[in-house]
Amino acid sequence: MKSSKLSVSLAKEALEVRKQTARGWLKRTSAGRTVARIIKGIVDIELADRAMTLAAQEFTSVLPVIIAVGTIGDLHAVGGTISEQLGFDPTGLDLYAIAPGALEESTPTFATFGVIGMVMVILSGTSFARALGRLYGKIWNIPTLSIRGSWRWVAVLFAVASSVALLSVARQLAGMDWVGPPLAFGTELAIWFGLWAVVPYLLTEGRLAGRVLWATAALTALGLALLRIGGRIYLPMAGESAQEKFGSLGLVFTTITWMFVLSGVVVAAATIVKAVALDEGWIGRLLRGPAPVLEPANGAGIAEAAV
């Protein structure tokens, strides 16, 4: 089902929404019905379960890729970004506490292990992309990727990993006087927007076009950037407290908890955009796009939306 088929499906679903009888005070207005759809969508998608699945996959799949890529470039720059975003500093791992002389002496073995390890990390890392693909398929009622589109899983994995390197640019901008903080916030917004426009596009094989992608990306980017502001206060306190109580394991708890919150934003943003796209008001019409009317055999008009 390509974009045009999804458009027709979305338009039919919006028509059914308009036909529904308004029951209860929340459904008496267009805005109230949209809120009700958002609540129902979040319940139906099982936000907590989906967010926890994504967080676990991100911790076990994406984080190793980011760290592995960081060993090729500047691990300290990447580690600083991970520490600020997730409260976890990979440069503190014993894995990287290797004396330069020892590394040079074992170069062939280390290089061989690095290549094999990188391949294994990439293959296992696609589980995060597959989980995201199932999420978008569930929300938009579209088929998930087959094995023929497996390159898209790898592309998504590297897109997410690369965004961390780009976020280090925003981290450096924050140190500038006066204009630093707003410039860093704007850069972070742009990075998140680009990432979360590309990711659903790849995982849905272009079935979600223009307006829906941009709305999803904008809402996700805004949510993640605002959470980052709260994270500057929460992560240092939570990380320090958890480390005092549980040692290094406490940092793992803190990181997974924060990943759960971040993943919840991703799930909620896509769910909210779907609910708003079914709104009978101008916002829904804007997301669905132009609506030429098709007359089916029974005479009832159905608006076909070009998303």
TAPEVEN-V543455 format. One record per residue. N is the residue number from 1. RES is the residue in three letters. PHI is phi in radians with two decimals (999 if undefined). Layout:
BEGIN
n = {N;N}
res = {RES;RES}
phi = {PHI;PHI}
END
This chain:
BEGIN
n = {1;2;3;4;5;6;7;8;9;10;11;12;13;14;15;16;17;18;19;20;21;22;23;24;25;26;27;28;29;30;31;32;33;34;35;36;37;38;39;40;41;42;43;44;45;46;47;48;49;50;51;52;53;54;55;56;57;58;59;60;61;62;63;64;65;66;67;68;69;70;71;72;73;74;75;76;77;78;79;80;81;82;83;84;85;86;87;88;89;90;91;92;93;94;95;96;97;98;99;100;101;102;103;104;105;106;107;108;109;110;111;112;113;114;115;116;117;118;119;120;121;122;123;124;125;126;127;128;129;130;131;132;133;134;135;136;137;138;139;140;141;142;143;144;145;146;147;148;149;150;151;152;153;154;155;156;157;158;159;160;161;162;163;164;165;166;167;168;169;170;171;172;173;174;175;176;177;178;179;180;181;182;183;184;185;186;187;188;189;190;191;192;193;194;195;196;197;198;199;200;201;202;203;204;205;206;207;208;209;210;211;212;213;214;215;216;217;218;219;220;221;222;223;224;225;226;227;228;229;230;231;232;233;234;235;236;237;238;239;240;241;242;243;244;245;246;247;248;249;250;251;252;253;254;255;256;257;258;259;260;261;262;263;264;265;266;267;268;269;270;271;272;273;274;275;276;277;278;279;280;281;282;283;284;285;286;287;288;289;290;291;292;293;294;295;296;297;298;299;300;301;302;303;304;305;306;307}
res = {MET;LYS;SER;SER;LYS;LEU;SER;VAL;SER;LEU;ALA;LYS;GLU;ALA;LEU;GLU;VAL;ARG;LYS;GLN;THR;ALA;ARG;GLY;TRP;LEU;LYS;ARG;THR;SER;ALA;GLY;ARG;THR;VAL;ALA;ARG;ILE;ILE;LYS;GLY;ILE;VAL;ASP;ILE;GLU;LEU;ALA;ASP;ARG;ALA;MET;THR;LEU;ALA;ALA;GLN;GLU;PHE;THR;SER;VAL;LEU;PRO;VAL;ILE;ILE;ALA;VAL;GLY;THR;ILE;GLY;ASP;LEU;HIS;ALA;VAL;GLY;GLY;THR;ILE;SER;GLU;GLN;LEU;GLY;PHE;ASP;PRO;THR;GLY;LEU;ASP;LEU;TYR;ALA;ILE;ALA;PRO;GLY;ALA;LEU;GLU;GLU;SER;THR;PRO;THR;PHE;ALA;THR;PHE;GLY;VAL;ILE;GLY;MET;VAL;MET;VAL;ILE;LEU;SER;GLY;THR;SER;PHE;ALA;ARG;ALA;LEU;GLY;ARG;LEU;TYR;GLY;LYS;ILE;TRP;ASN;ILE;PRO;THR;LEU;SER;ILE;ARG;GLY;SER;TRP;ARG;TRP;VAL;ALA;VAL;LEU;PHE;ALA;VAL;ALA;SER;SER;VAL;ALA;LEU;LEU;SER;VAL;ALA;ARG;GLN;LEU;ALA;GLY;MET;ASP;TRP;VAL;GLY;PRO;PRO;LEU;ALA;PHE;GLY;THR;GLU;LEU;ALA;ILE;TRP;PHE;GLY;LEU;TRP;ALA;VAL;VAL;PRO;TYR;LEU;LEU;THR;GLU;GLY;ARG;LEU;ALA;GLY;ARG;VAL;LEU;TRP;ALA;THR;ALA;ALA;LEU;THR;ALA;LEU;GLY;LEU;ALA;LEU;LEU;ARG;ILE;GLY;GLY;ARG;ILE;TYR;LEU;PRO;MET;ALA;GLY;GLU;SER;ALA;GLN;GLU;LYS;PHE;GLY;SER;LEU;GLY;LEU;VAL;PHE;THR;THR;ILE;THR;TRP;MET;PHE;VAL;LEU;SER;GLY;VAL;VAL;VAL;ALA;ALA;ALA;THR;ILE;VAL;LYS;ALA;VAL;ALA;LEU;ASP;GLU;GLY;TRP;ILE;GLY;ARG;LEU;LEU;ARG;GLY;PRO;ALA;PRO;VAL;LEU;GLU;PRO;ALA;ASN;GLY;ALA;GLY;ILE;ALA;GLU;ALA;ALA;VAL}
phi = {999;-1.42;-1.03;-1.12;-1.17;-1.11;-1.08;-1.11;-1.07;-1.13;-1.14;-1.12;-1.13;-1.13;-1.13;-1.12;-1.07;-1.18;-1.42;-1.13;-1.30;-1.32;-2.12;1.52;-1.13;-1.24;-1.80;-1.44;-2.19;-1.06;-1.12;-1.13;-1.17;-1.16;-1.05;-1.10;-1.16;-1.09;-1.08;-1.11;-1.11;-1.15;-1.19;-1.14;-1.38;0.98;-0.92;-1.09;-1.16;-1.11;-1.13;-1.17;-1.07;-1.12;-1.11;-1.13;-1.15;-1.16;-1.19;-1.55;-2.00;-1.40;-1.02;-1.07;-1.14;-1.07;-1.15;-1.11;-1.13;-1.14;-1.18;-1.34;-1.75;-1.79;-1.12;-1.16;-1.16;-1.15;-1.09;-1.11;-1.17;-1.07;-1.08;-1.26;-1.41;-2.18;1.35;-2.27;-1.85;-1.20;-1.21;-1.51;-1.28;-1.10;-1.03;-1.78;-1.54;-1.94;-1.15;-0.95;-1.11;-1.13;-1.15;-1.18;-1.18;-1.91;-1.00;-1.04;-1.12;-1.10;-1.12;-1.10;-1.09;-1.11;-1.17;-1.09;-1.09;-1.10;-1.07;-1.14;-1.12;-1.14;-1.08;-1.28;-1.20;-1.19;-1.08;-1.13;-1.13;-1.14;-1.11;-1.12;-1.07;-1.14;-1.09;-1.15;-1.11;-1.17;-1.17;-1.73;0.97;-2.21;-1.18;-1.47;-1.11;-1.62;-1.10;-1.15;-1.75;-1.10;-1.08;-1.18;-1.10;-1.14;-1.09;-1.13;-1.02;-1.26;-1.12;-1.15;-1.14;-1.17;-1.09;-1.15;-1.11;-1.20;-1.15;-1.14;-1.14;-1.09;-1.11;-1.24;-1.14;-1.10;-1.39;-1.29;-1.23;1.14;-1.45;-0.98;-1.02;-1.13;-1.17;-1.14;-1.11;-1.12;-1.14;-1.12;-1.03;-1.10;-1.12;-1.11;-1.09;-1.07;-1.09;-1.49;-1.60;-1.29;-1.04;-1.15;-1.08;-1.19;-1.30;-1.81;0.96;1.32;-1.24;-1.66;-1.87;0.38;-1.01;-1.15;-1.08;-1.16;-1.12;-1.09;-1.12;-1.13;-1.17;-1.13;-1.08;-1.10;-1.09;-1.19;-1.16;-1.20;-1.11;-1.06;-1.10;-1.17;-1.15;-1.11;-1.62;-1.28;-1.06;-1.06;-1.19;-1.14;-1.13;-1.13;-1.12;-1.16;-1.21;-1.13;-1.49;-2.14;1.27;-1.10;-1.10;-1.10;-1.13;-1.10;-1.04;-1.11;-1.13;-1.13;-1.07;-1.22;-1.09;-1.07;-1.14;-1.10;-1.15;-1.06;-1.12;-1.08;-1.15;-1.14;-1.07;-1.13;-1.15;-1.14;-1.09;-1.07;-1.14;-1.21;-1.12;-1.61;-1.12;-1.43;-1.49;-1.19;-1.15;-1.10;-1.12;-1.14;-1.22;-1.34;1.55;-0.97;-2.26;-1.12;-1.70;-1.85;-1.80;-1.29;-1.08;-1.41;1.57;-1.47;-1.37;-2.16;-1.44;-1.65;-1.74;-1.72;-1.13}
END
